[in-house]
Amino acid sequence: MDDAKFIDIEGVEMVFHTKKGVFHALREINLKVRKGEFITLIGHSGCGKSTLLNLIAGLTKPTEGVLLCANREIAGPAPERAVVFQNHSLLPWLTCYENIYLGVERVFGKTETAAQLRERTMRALALVGLTAAESKRPHEISGGMKQRVGIARALAMEPKVLLMDEPFGALDALTRAHLQDELLKIVAATQSTVVMVTHDVDEAVLLSDRIVMLTNGPAATIGEMVEVQLEHPRDRVALAQDARYAEYRSAVLEFLYRKQAHPAKEAA
């Protein structure tokens, strides 16, 4: 297996047939993601970021082109590709432990004992710092904690790829910053390959190995990419004084607000 093409997207087009007619969401998407790489997808609303993520997840199929993961065609959802949405999607009647155990049992239930399943679940809770909350239900914990349970549920299935659709978008700034830092630690520990959708330029630079910038829709495509060559582990306070951080941030802002000025803002 070629680790440089762990996820391989070739000539992908996505066309939706709606009541209002044909909508061409994505055109000629070509992207190769290295094993263990952290990629962020960024662009204005309506540029197809979530559509591309759903294609990698196997939740939708492309109109044209092919998507591969570990040299196998992505033909539908699979435990090797776990998704974390902005809405944590926890089952309210289950505890934090039970929400995670449900996924673990589905993936490993036929091959492991109950003790092993419990160990996996507890290990995932510990990874996101929620061991003490195992018996709490979603209404008893904060938004940030719910999102950590969602991340733990995804990681507990030991996916090859972690797909995240603006997982911190609904959180307050301090909670968001804390979870970004936690995510960096988790990814370092698990060596996960991550593809994440974000609207936040600072989040993209802080977390990414590479930032993939999409042009405005319809028929959006990859406009530019930025390699973020900042050492790990990353310290947000130190990076604020790093000239390279400012350079990467400026490159993304230049693309978004000059090269791809939003049509609605141009008309204003």
MIDOSE-1310 file (N, C-alpha, C; in nm, 2 decimals, decimal comma, always signed):
residues 268
mdda	+0,08/-0,12/+0,00/+0,00/+0,00/+0,00/+0,09/+0,13/+0,00; +0,05/+0,22/-0,09/+0,12/+0,35/-0,09/+0,07/+0,44/+0,01; +0,15/+0,47/+0,12/+0,10/+0,56/+0,23/+0,08/+0,70/+0,18; +0,15/+0,74/+0,07/+0,13/+0,87/+0,01/-0,01/+0,89/-0,05
kfid	-0,07/+0,78/-0,09/-0,20/+0,78/-0,15/-0,30/+0,70/-0,06; -0,30/+0,72/+0,07/-0,38/+0,64/+0,16/-0,53/+0,67/+0,13; -0,57/+0,80/+0,11/-0,70/+0,83/+0,05/-0,67/+0,89/-0,09; -0,73/+0,84/-0,19/-0,70/+0,88/-0,33/-0,83/+0,91/-0,40
iegv	-0,85/+1,04/-0,43/-0,97/+1,09/-0,49/-0,93/+1,13/-0,63; -1,00/+1,07/-0,73/-0,96/+1,10/-0,87/-1,08/+1,13/-0,96; -1,07/+1,25/-1,01/-1,17/+1,30/-1,11/-1,32/+1,30/-1,06; -1,34/+1,33/-0,93/-1,47/+1,32/-0,87/-1,56/+1,44/-0,91
emvf	-1,68/+1,41/-0,96/-1,78/+1,51/-0,99/-1,90/+1,47/-0,90; -1,98/+1,57/-0,86/-2,10/+1,55/-0,78/-2,21/+1,64/-0,83; -2,31/+1,57/-0,89/-2,43/+1,64/-0,94/-2,55/+1,60/-0,86; -2,63/+1,69/-0,81/-2,76/+1,65/-0,74/-2,87/+1,69/-0,83
htkk	-2,97/+1,61/-0,84/-3,10/+1,63/-0,91/-3,20/+1,67/-0,81; -3,24/+1,80/-0,81/-3,33/+1,85/-0,71/-3,46/+1,90/-0,78; -3,56/+1,94/-0,70/-3,69/+1,99/-0,75/-3,67/+2,11/-0,83; -3,56/+2,19/-0,80/-3,53/+2,31/-0,87/-3,45/+2,29/-0,99
gvfh	-3,41/+2,16/-1,02/-3,33/+2,13/-1,13/-3,20/+2,07/-1,09; -3,10/+2,06/-1,18/-2,97/+2,00/-1,16/-2,88/+2,10/-1,09; -2,81/+2,05/-0,99/-2,71/+2,13/-0,91/-2,58/+2,06/-0,92; -2,48/+2,13/-0,98/-2,35/+2,07/-0,99/-2,27/+2,12/-0,87
alre	-2,25/+2,03/-0,77/-2,19/+2,07/-0,65/-2,03/+2,07/-0,66; -1,97/+1,96/-0,71/-1,83/+1,95/-0,71/-1,79/+1,91/-0,86; -1,67/+1,96/-0,90/-1,62/+1,93/-1,03/-1,47/+1,90/-1,02; -1,43/+1,79/-1,09/-1,28/+1,76/-1,11/-1,21/+1,77/-0,98
inlk	-1,25/+1,69/-0,88/-1,18/+1,69/-0,75/-1,07/+1,58/-0,75; -0,95/+1,62/-0,74/-0,83/+1,53/-0,73/-0,75/+1,56/-0,61; -0,74/+1,46/-0,52/-0,68/+1,48/-0,39/-0,62/+1,35/-0,34; -0,49/+1,36/-0,30/-0,43/+1,24/-0,24/-0,39/+1,28/-0,09
vrkg	-0,43/+1,20/+0,00/-0,40/+1,22/+0,14/-0,31/+1,11/+0,20; -0,20/+1,16/+0,26/-0,10/+1,06/+0,31/-0,15/+1,00/+0,44; -0,11/+0,88/+0,47/-0,14/+0,81/+0,59/-0,09/+0,89/+0,71; -0,18/+0,92/+0,81/-0,14/+1,00/+0,93/-0,14/+1,15/+0,91
efit	-0,19/+1,19/+0,79/-0,19/+1,33/+0,76/-0,32/+1,39/+0,82; -0,31/+1,52/+0,86/-0,43/+1,60/+0,91/-0,46/+1,70/+0,80; -0,57/+1,68/+0,73/-0,62/+1,77/+0,62/-0,74/+1,85/+0,67; -0,74/+1,98/+0,64/-0,87/+2,06/+0,66/-0,92/+2,10/+0,53
ligh	-1,05/+2,10/+0,51/-1,12/+2,15/+0,39/-1,18/+2,29/+0,43; -1,15/+2,39/+0,36/-1,20/+2,52/+0,40/-1,25/+2,60/+0,27; -1,35/+2,68/+0,29/-1,41/+2,76/+0,18/-1,53/+2,82/+0,22; -1,59/+2,90/+0,14/-1,71/+2,97/+0,17/-1,83/+2,87/+0,18
sgcg	-1,94/+2,91/+0,24/-2,06/+2,83/+0,25/-2,11/+2,80/+0,11; -2,15/+2,67/+0,09/-2,20/+2,63/-0,04/-2,09/+2,58/-0,13; -1,97/+2,57/-0,08/-1,86/+2,53/-0,18/-1,84/+2,37/-0,18; -1,92/+2,30/-0,11/-1,92/+2,15/-0,12/-1,82/+2,08/-0,02
kstl	-1,78/+2,15/+0,09/-1,69/+2,09/+0,18/-1,75/+1,97/+0,25; -1,88/+1,98/+0,29/-1,94/+1,87/+0,36/-1,98/+1,76/+0,26; -2,01/+1,80/+0,14/-2,04/+1,70/+0,03/-1,92/+1,62/+0,00; -1,80/+1,68/+0,00/-1,67/+1,60/-0,02/-1,65/+1,51/+0,09
lnli	-1,67/+1,56/+0,22/-1,65/+1,47/+0,33/-1,75/+1,35/+0,33; -1,87/+1,38/+0,29/-1,97/+1,27/+0,28/-1,93/+1,16/+0,18; -1,87/+1,21/+0,07/-1,82/+1,12/-0,03/-1,71/+1,03/+0,02; -1,62/+1,09/+0,10/-1,51/+1,01/+0,16/-1,57/+0,91/+0,26
aglt	-1,67/+0,95/+0,33/-1,73/+0,87/+0,43/-1,81/+0,75/+0,37; -1,85/+0,77/+0,24/-1,93/+0,67/+0,17/-2,07/+0,69/+0,19; -2,11/+0,81/+0,25/-2,26/+0,83/+0,27/-2,33/+0,87/+0,14; -2,25/+0,92/+0,05/-2,30/+0,94/-0,09/-2,20/+0,89/-0,19
kpte	-2,25/+0,87/-0,31/-2,16/+0,82/-0,42/-2,14/+0,92/-0,52; -2,02/+0,94/-0,58/-2,00/+1,04/-0,68/-2,07/+1,01/-0,81; -2,10/+1,12/-0,88/-2,17/+1,11/-1,01/-2,06/+1,05/-1,11; -1,94/+1,10/-1,09/-1,83/+1,05/-1,17/-1,70/+1,04/-1,09
gvll	-1,61/+0,96/-1,13/-1,48/+0,96/-1,06/-1,48/+0,84/-0,96; -1,37/+0,83/-0,89/-1,35/+0,72/-0,79/-1,28/+0,77/-0,66; -1,32/+0,71/-0,55/-1,25/+0,74/-0,42/-1,20/+0,61/-0,37; -1,07/+0,61/-0,33/-1,01/+0,49/-0,27/-0,96/+0,52/-0,13
canr	-0,97/+0,42/-0,04/-0,91/+0,43/+0,09/-0,83/+0,30/+0,11; -0,70/+0,31/+0,13/-0,61/+0,20/+0,15/-0,62/+0,10/+0,03; -0,63/+0,16/-0,09/-0,64/+0,09/-0,22/-0,77/+0,02/-0,24; -0,87/+0,05/-0,16/-1,00/-0,01/-0,18/-1,10/+0,09/-0,21
eiag	-1,19/+0,07/-0,31/-1,29/+0,17/-0,35/-1,39/+0,19/-0,23; -1,41/+0,32/-0,21/-1,51/+0,36/-0,11/-1,65/+0,34/-0,17; -1,72/+0,24/-0,13/-1,85/+0,20/-0,20/-1,97/+0,23/-0,10; -1,94/+0,26/+0,02/-2,04/+0,29/+0,12/-1,97/+0,31/+0,26
pape	-2,06/+0,34/+0,36/-2,00/+0,36/+0,50/-1,93/+0,23/+0,55; -1,83/+0,25/+0,63/-1,75/+0,14/+0,69/-1,69/+0,18/+0,82; -1,67/+0,09/+0,91/-1,60/+0,13/+1,04/-1,46/+0,19/+1,02; -1,40/+0,16/+0,91/-1,26/+0,21/+0,89/-1,26/+0,36/+0,87
ravv	-1,38/+0,42/+0,85/-1,40/+0,56/+0,83/-1,50/+0,61/+0,92; -1,46/+0,67/+1,04/-1,56/+0,72/+1,14/-1,58/+0,87/+1,12; -1,71/+0,91/+1,14/-1,75/+1,05/+1,12/-1,79/+1,11/+1,25; -1,74/+1,23/+1,27/-1,79/+1,32/+1,39/-1,85/+1,44/+1,33
fqnh	-1,98/+1,46/+1,36/-2,06/+1,57/+1,31/-2,06/+1,69/+1,41; -2,10/+1,81/+1,36/-2,11/+1,92/+1,45/-2,22/+1,89/+1,56; -2,32/+1,82/+1,52/-2,42/+1,78/+1,61/-2,37/+1,64/+1,66; -2,34/+1,63/+1,79/-2,28/+1,50/+1,84/-2,36/+1,38/+1,82
sllp	-2,49/+1,39/+1,80/-2,58/+1,27/+1,77/-2,58/+1,16/+1,87; -2,56/+1,20/+2,00/-2,57/+1,10/+2,11/-2,71/+1,06/+2,13; -2,73/+0,93/+2,17/-2,86/+0,89/+2,21/-2,89/+0,93/+2,35; -3,00/+1,01/+2,37/-3,02/+1,08/+2,50/-3,05/+0,98/+2,62
wltc	-3,10/+0,87/+2,58/-3,14/+0,77/+2,69/-3,02/+0,68/+2,73; -2,91/+0,69/+2,67/-2,79/+0,61/+2,70/-2,69/+0,70/+2,78; -2,61/+0,64/+2,86/-2,50/+0,71/+2,93/-2,39/+0,73/+2,83; -2,29/+0,81/+2,87/-2,17/+0,83/+2,79/-2,10/+0,70/+2,76
yeni	-2,09/+0,61/+2,85/-2,03/+0,48/+2,83/-2,11/+0,40/+2,73; -2,24/+0,40/+2,75/-2,33/+0,32/+2,66/-2,33/+0,37/+2,52; -2,32/+0,50/+2,50/-2,32/+0,56/+2,37/-2,19/+0,51/+2,29; -2,08/+0,50/+2,36/-1,96/+0,46/+2,30/-1,96/+0,30/+2,28
ylgv	-2,01/+0,23/+2,38/-2,01/+0,09/+2,38/-2,09/+0,04/+2,26; -2,20/+0,11/+2,23/-2,28/+0,07/+2,12/-2,20/+0,05/+1,99; -2,12/+0,15/+1,96/-2,03/+0,14/+1,84/-1,93/+0,03/+1,85; -1,87/+0,02/+1,97/-1,76/-0,08/+1,99/-1,82/-0,22/+1,97
ervf	-1,94/-0,24/+2,02/-2,00/-0,38/+2,01/-2,03/-0,41/+1,87; -2,08/-0,31/+1,79/-2,11/-0,33/+1,65/-1,99/-0,37/+1,57; -1,87/-0,31/+1,60/-1,75/-0,34/+1,52/-1,68/-0,46/+1,57; -1,67/-0,48/+1,70/-1,58/-0,58/+1,76/-1,66/-0,69/+1,83
gkte	-1,80/-0,68/+1,83/-1,88/-0,78/+1,91/-1,86/-0,92/+1,88; -1,84/-0,95/+1,75/-1,83/-1,09/+1,71/-1,69/-1,16/+1,73; -1,59/-1,07/+1,76/-1,46/-1,13/+1,78/-1,39/-1,11/+1,92; -1,46/-1,03/+2,00/-1,40/-1,00/+2,13/-1,50/-1,03/+2,25
taaq	-1,44/-1,06/+2,36/-1,52/-1,08/+2,48/-1,58/-0,96/+2,54; -1,68/-0,97/+2,63/-1,74/-0,86/+2,69/-1,64/-0,77/+2,77; -1,54/-0,84/+2,83/-1,44/-0,77/+2,90/-1,35/-0,68/+2,81; -1,32/-0,74/+2,69/-1,24/-0,67/+2,60/-1,32/-0,55/+2,54
lrer	-1,45/-0,56/+2,52/-1,53/-0,45/+2,47/-1,54/-0,34/+2,57; -1,55/-0,38/+2,70/-1,55/-0,28/+2,80/-1,42/-0,20/+2,81; -1,31/-0,28/+2,80/-1,18/-0,22/+2,80/-1,16/-0,12/+2,69; -1,21/-0,15/+2,57/-1,20/-0,06/+2,46/-1,28/+0,07/+2,49
tmra	-1,40/+0,05/+2,54/-1,49/+0,16/+2,57/-1,42/+0,26/+2,68; -1,37/+0,20/+2,78/-1,31/+0,28/+2,89/-1,18/+0,35/+2,84; -1,11/+0,28/+2,75/-0,99/+0,34/+2,70/-1,02/+0,46/+2,61; -1,13/+0,46/+2,54/-1,18/+0,57/+2,46/-1,22/+0,68/+2,55
lalv	-1,29/+0,65/+2,65/-1,33/+0,76/+2,75/-1,21/+0,82/+2,81; -1,11/+0,74/+2,85/-0,99/+0,80/+2,91/-0,92/+0,89/+2,81; -0,92/+0,85/+2,68/-0,84/+0,93/+2,58/-0,90/+1,07/+2,57; -1,03/+1,09/+2,59/-1,08/+1,22/+2,58/-1,11/+1,28/+2,72
glta	-1,06/+1,22/+2,83/-1,06/+1,28/+2,96/-1,20/+1,27/+3,02; -1,28/+1,17/+2,99/-1,42/+1,16/+3,05/-1,45/+1,03/+3,13; -1,35/+0,97/+3,18/-1,37/+0,85/+3,26/-1,47/+0,88/+3,37; -1,46/+0,99/+3,44/-1,55/+1,03/+3,55/-1,70/+1,05/+3,51
aesk	-1,72/+1,07/+3,38/-1,85/+1,09/+3,33/-1,92/+0,97/+3,26; -1,86/+0,85/+3,29/-1,91/+0,74/+3,21/-2,06/+0,71/+3,24; -2,11/+0,74/+3,36/-2,25/+0,70/+3,39/-2,35/+0,82/+3,37; -2,30/+0,93/+3,32/-2,38/+1,05/+3,30/-2,45/+1,03/+3,16
rphe	-2,57/+1,09/+3,15/-2,64/+1,10/+3,03/-2,62/+1,23/+2,96; -2,64/+1,24/+2,83/-2,61/+1,36/+2,76/-2,66/+1,49/+2,82; -2,79/+1,49/+2,87/-2,84/+1,61/+2,93/-2,77/+1,66/+3,06; -2,69/+1,57/+3,11/-2,62/+1,60/+3,24/-2,47/+1,66/+3,22
isgg	-2,43/+1,67/+3,09/-2,30/+1,71/+3,06/-2,30/+1,83/+2,97; -2,19/+1,91/+2,96/-2,18/+2,03/+2,88/-2,17/+1,99/+2,73; -2,18/+2,10/+2,64/-2,17/+2,08/+2,50/-2,03/+2,03/+2,46; -1,93/+2,08/+2,52/-1,80/+2,04/+2,50/-1,77/+1,89/+2,53
mkqr	-1,83/+1,85/+2,64/-1,82/+1,71/+2,69/-1,89/+1,62/+2,59; -2,01/+1,66/+2,55/-2,09/+1,58/+2,45/-2,00/+1,56/+2,32; -1,94/+1,66/+2,28/-1,86/+1,65/+2,16/-1,74/+1,56/+2,18; -1,68/+1,56/+2,30/-1,57/+1,47/+2,33/-1,62/+1,32/+2,33
vgia	-1,75/+1,30/+2,38/-1,80/+1,16/+2,37/-1,82/+1,12/+2,23; -1,86/+1,21/+2,14/-1,87/+1,18/+2,00/-1,74/+1,14/+1,94; -1,63/+1,22/+1,98/-1,50/+1,19/+1,93/-1,45/+1,05/+1,98; -1,48/+1,03/+2,11/-1,44/+0,90/+2,17/-1,51/+0,78/+2,10
rala	-1,64/+0,80/+2,07/-1,72/+0,70/+2,01/-1,65/+0,66/+1,87; -1,61/+0,77/+1,80/-1,55/+0,74/+1,67/-1,41/+0,67/+1,68; -1,33/+0,72/+1,78/-1,20/+0,66/+1,80/-1,20/+0,52/+1,85; -1,31/+0,49/+1,93/-1,32/+0,35/+1,99/-1,33/+0,25/+1,88
mepk	-1,37/+0,28/+1,77/-1,38/+0,18/+1,66/-1,25/+0,16/+1,58; -1,15/+0,23/+1,63/-1,01/+0,22/+1,57/-1,02/+0,24/+1,42; -1,08/+0,36/+1,37/-1,09/+0,38/+1,23/-0,95/+0,41/+1,17; -0,94/+0,38/+1,04/-0,82/+0,42/+0,97/-0,83/+0,57/+0,94
vllm	-0,95/+0,62/+0,92/-0,97/+0,76/+0,89/-1,07/+0,82/+0,98; -1,04/+0,94/+1,04/-1,14/+1,02/+1,12/-1,18/+1,13/+1,04; -1,32/+1,14/+1,01/-1,38/+1,25/+0,93/-1,46/+1,34/+1,02; -1,43/+1,47/+1,02/-1,49/+1,56/+1,11/-1,55/+1,68/+1,04
depf	-1,69/+1,70/+1,06/-1,76/+1,81/+0,99/-1,79/+1,92/+1,09; -1,70/+2,02/+1,09/-1,71/+2,13/+1,19/-1,74/+2,08/+1,33; -1,66/+1,99/+1,39/-1,70/+1,94/+1,52/-1,71/+2,04/+1,63; -1,64/+2,15/+1,62/-1,64/+2,25/+1,73/-1,71/+2,37/+1,69
gald	-1,79/+2,37/+1,58/-1,85/+2,49/+1,53/-1,96/+2,55/+1,63; -2,02/+2,47/+1,70/-2,13/+2,52/+1,79/-2,09/+2,55/+1,93; -1,96/+2,54/+1,96/-1,90/+2,56/+2,09/-1,85/+2,70/+2,11; -1,85/+2,75/+2,24/-1,79/+2,88/+2,27/-1,64/+2,88/+2,25
altr	-1,58/+2,99/+2,24/-1,44/+3,01/+2,20/-1,35/+2,93/+2,29; -1,37/+2,94/+2,42/-1,27/+2,88/+2,52/-1,28/+2,72/+2,51; -1,41/+2,67/+2,50/-1,43/+2,53/+2,49/-1,37/+2,48/+2,36; -1,39/+2,56/+2,25/-1,34/+2,52/+2,12/-1,19/+2,51/+2,13
ahlq	-1,12/+2,61/+2,19/-0,98/+2,61/+2,19/-0,93/+2,49/+2,27; -0,99/+2,46/+2,38/-0,95/+2,34/+2,47/-0,97/+2,21/+2,39; -1,07/+2,20/+2,31/-1,09/+2,07/+2,24/-1,00/+2,06/+2,12; -0,96/+2,18/+2,06/-0,86/+2,18/+1,95/-0,73/+2,12/+2,01
dell	-0,69/+2,17/+2,12/-0,57/+2,12/+2,19/-0,57/+1,97/+2,22; -0,69/+1,93/+2,27/-0,71/+1,79/+2,30/-0,70/+1,70/+2,17; -0,76/+1,76/+2,07/-0,76/+1,68/+1,94/-0,62/+1,66/+1,89; -0,54/+1,76/+1,90/-0,40/+1,75/+1,86/-0,33/+1,64/+1,94
kiva	-0,35/+1,63/+2,07/-0,29/+1,53/+2,15/-0,34/+1,39/+2,11; -0,47/+1,38/+2,09/-0,54/+1,25/+2,05/-0,48/+1,20/+1,92; -0,47/+1,29/+1,82/-0,42/+1,25/+1,69/-0,28/+1,21/+1,70; -0,20/+1,28/+1,78/-0,06/+1,24/+1,80/-0,05/+1,10/+1,86
atqs	-0,14/+1,07/+1,96/-0,14/+0,94/+2,02/-0,19/+0,83/+1,94; -0,29/+0,85/+1,85/-0,35/+0,75/+1,77/-0,29/+0,74/+1,63; -0,22/+0,84/+1,59/-0,16/+0,85/+1,45/-0,27/+0,84/+1,35; -0,39/+0,89/+1,38/-0,50/+0,89/+1,29/-0,48/+0,97/+1,16
tvvm	-0,54/+0,93/+1,05/-0,55/+1,01/+0,93/-0,68/+1,09/+0,95; -0,68/+1,22/+0,94/-0,79/+1,31/+0,96/-0,82/+1,40/+0,85; -0,95/+1,40/+0,81/-1,00/+1,50/+0,71/-1,11/+1,58/+0,79; -1,10/+1,71/+0,80/-1,19/+1,79/+0,88/-1,24/+1,91/+0,80
vthd	-1,36/+1,94/+0,81/-1,42/+2,06/+0,75/-1,43/+2,17/+0,85; -1,39/+2,29/+0,81/-1,39/+2,40/+0,91/-1,42/+2,53/+0,83; -1,47/+2,63/+0,90/-1,48/+2,77/+0,85/-1,38/+2,86/+0,91; -1,31/+2,80/+1,01/-1,22/+2,88/+1,09/-1,08/+2,88/+1,04
vdea	-1,02/+2,99/+1,00/-0,89/+2,99/+0,94/-0,78/+2,96/+1,05; -0,80/+3,01/+1,17/-0,70/+2,99/+1,27/-0,70/+2,84/+1,31; -0,82/+2,78/+1,32/-0,83/+2,64/+1,35/-0,76/+2,55/+1,24; -0,78/+2,59/+1,11/-0,72/+2,52/+1,00/-0,56/+2,52/+1,02
vlls	-0,51/+2,64/+1,04/-0,36/+2,65/+1,05/-0,31/+2,58/+1,17; -0,38/+2,59/+1,29/-0,33/+2,53/+1,41/-0,33/+2,37/+1,40; -0,43/+2,32/+1,34/-0,45/+2,17/+1,34/-0,38/+2,10/+1,22; -0,37/+2,17/+1,10/-0,35/+2,10/+0,98/-0,20/+2,07/+0,95
driv	-0,18/+1,96/+0,87/-0,06/+1,94/+0,80/-0,07/+2,01/+0,66; -0,20/+2,01/+0,61/-0,23/+2,07/+0,48/-0,37/+2,12/+0,48; -0,38/+2,24/+0,42/-0,51/+2,31/+0,41/-0,56/+2,30/+0,26; -0,67/+2,25/+0,24/-0,73/+2,23/+0,10/-0,84/+2,34/+0,09
mltn	-0,82/+2,43/+0,00/-0,91/+2,55/-0,02/-1,00/+2,53/-0,14; -1,13/+2,53/-0,12/-1,22/+2,51/-0,23/-1,27/+2,64/-0,29; -1,29/+2,64/-0,42/-1,35/+2,76/-0,48/-1,50/+2,77/-0,45; -1,56/+2,88/-0,48/-1,70/+2,90/-0,46/-1,78/+2,81/-0,55
gpaa	-1,90/+2,76/-0,49/-1,99/+2,68/-0,57/-2,08/+2,77/-0,65; -2,16/+2,72/-0,74/-2,16/+2,57/-0,77/-2,04/+2,53/-0,85; -2,04/+2,40/-0,88/-1,92/+2,34/-0,95/-1,79/+2,38/-0,88; -1,78/+2,36/-0,75/-1,66/+2,40/-0,68/-1,55/+2,30/-0,71
tige	-1,43/+2,34/-0,70/-1,32/+2,25/-0,71/-1,21/+2,30/-0,62; -1,09/+2,22/-0,61/-0,98/+2,26/-0,53/-0,91/+2,38/-0,60; -0,91/+2,49/-0,53/-0,84/+2,61/-0,58/-0,69/+2,62/-0,55; -0,66/+2,60/-0,42/-0,52/+2,60/-0,38/-0,50/+2,51/-0,26
mvev	-0,38/+2,48/-0,23/-0,35/+2,40/-0,11/-0,23/+2,47/-0,04; -0,23/+2,46/+0,09/-0,12/+2,52/+0,17/-0,06/+2,41/+0,26; +0,07/+2,38/+0,25/+0,14/+2,29/+0,34/+0,18/+2,36/+0,46; +0,13/+2,32/+0,58/+0,16/+2,39/+0,70/+0,28/+2,32/+0,77
qleh	+0,39/+2,38/+0,75/+0,52/+2,32/+0,80/+0,55/+2,37/+0,94; +0,47/+2,34/+1,04/+0,49/+2,38/+1,17/+0,51/+2,25/+1,26; +0,61/+2,26/+1,34/+0,65/+2,13/+1,42/+0,54/+2,09/+1,52; +0,54/+1,97/+1,55/+0,45/+1,91/+1,65/+0,53/+1,87/+1,77
prdr	+0,48/+1,88/+1,89/+0,34/+1,94/+1,93/+0,33/+2,09/+1,91; +0,21/+2,13/+1,88/+0,19/+2,28/+1,86/+0,13/+2,35/+1,98; +0,19/+2,46/+2,01/+0,15/+2,54/+2,12/+0,08/+2,67/+2,06; -0,05/+2,69/+2,09/-0,12/+2,80/+2,03/-0,06/+2,94/+2,07
vala	-0,01/+2,95/+2,20/+0,04/+3,07/+2,24/+0,17/+3,11/+2,17; +0,26/+3,00/+2,16/+0,39/+3,02/+2,09/+0,37/+3,05/+1,94; +0,27/+2,99/+1,88/+0,24/+3,01/+1,74/+0,20/+3,15/+1,71; +0,13/+3,21/+1,80/+0,08/+3,35/+1,78/+0,20/+3,44/+1,75
qdar	+0,32/+3,41/+1,79/+0,44/+3,49/+1,77/+0,52/+3,44/+1,65; +0,48/+3,33/+1,59/+0,56/+3,26/+1,48/+0,52/+3,32/+1,35; +0,63/+3,37/+1,28/+0,61/+3,44/+1,15/+0,55/+3,34/+1,05; +0,58/+3,21/+1,06/+0,53/+3,12/+0,96/+0,37/+3,10/+0,98
yaey	+0,33/+3,10/+1,10/+0,19/+3,09/+1,13/+0,11/+3,21/+1,07; +0,17/+3,33/+1,08/+0,11/+3,44/+1,02/+0,11/+3,43/+0,87; +0,21/+3,38/+0,82/+0,22/+3,36/+0,67/+0,12/+3,27/+0,62; +0,10/+3,15/+0,68/+0,00/+3,05/+0,64/-0,14/+3,11/+0,65
rsav	-0,16/+3,18/+0,76/-0,29/+3,24/+0,79/-0,33/+3,34/+0,68; -0,23/+3,42/+0,64/-0,25/+3,53/+0,54/-0,28/+3,46/+0,40; -0,21/+3,35/+0,38/-0,23/+3,28/+0,25/-0,37/+3,23/+0,23; -0,43/+3,18/+0,34/-0,57/+3,13/+0,34/-0,66/+3,25/+0,33
lefl	-0,64/+3,35/+0,41/-0,73/+3,47/+0,40/-0,72/+3,54/+0,26; -0,61/+3,54/+0,20/-0,59/+3,60/+0,07/-0,68/+3,52/-0,03; -0,68/+3,39/-0,02/-0,76/+3,30/-0,11/-0,90/+3,33/-0,09; -0,95/+3,32/+0,04/-1,09/+3,33/+0,07/-1,15/+3,47/+0,04
yrkq	-1,08/+3,57/+0,08/-1,14/+3,70/+0,07/-1,09/+3,80/-0,04; -1,00/+3,75/-0,12/-0,96/+3,83/-0,23/-0,98/+3,74/-0,36; -0,92/+3,63/-0,37/-0,93/+3,54/-0,49/-1,07/+3,48/-0,50; -1,13/+3,45/-0,38/-1,26/+3,39/-0,38/-1,36/+3,48/-0,30
ahpa	-1,36/+3,61/-0,32/-1,45/+3,70/-0,25/-1,59/+3,64/-0,27; -1,67/+3,63/-0,16/-1,80/+3,57/-0,17/-1,89/+3,66/-0,26; -1,96/+3,59/-0,35/-2,05/+3,67/-0,44/-2,15/+3,76/-0,37; -2,20/+3,72/-0,26/-2,30/+3,80/-0,19/-2,23/+3,93/-0,14
keaa	-2,10/+3,92/-0,09/-2,03/+4,03/-0,04/-1,99/+4,12/-0,15; -1,96/+4,07/-0,27/-1,92/+4,15/-0,38/-2,04/+4,24/-0,42; -2,16/+4,18/-0,42/-2,28/+4,26/-0,46/-2,32/+4,36/-0,36; -2,27/+4,35/-0,23/-2,32/+4,44/-0,13/-2,25/+4,58/-0,15
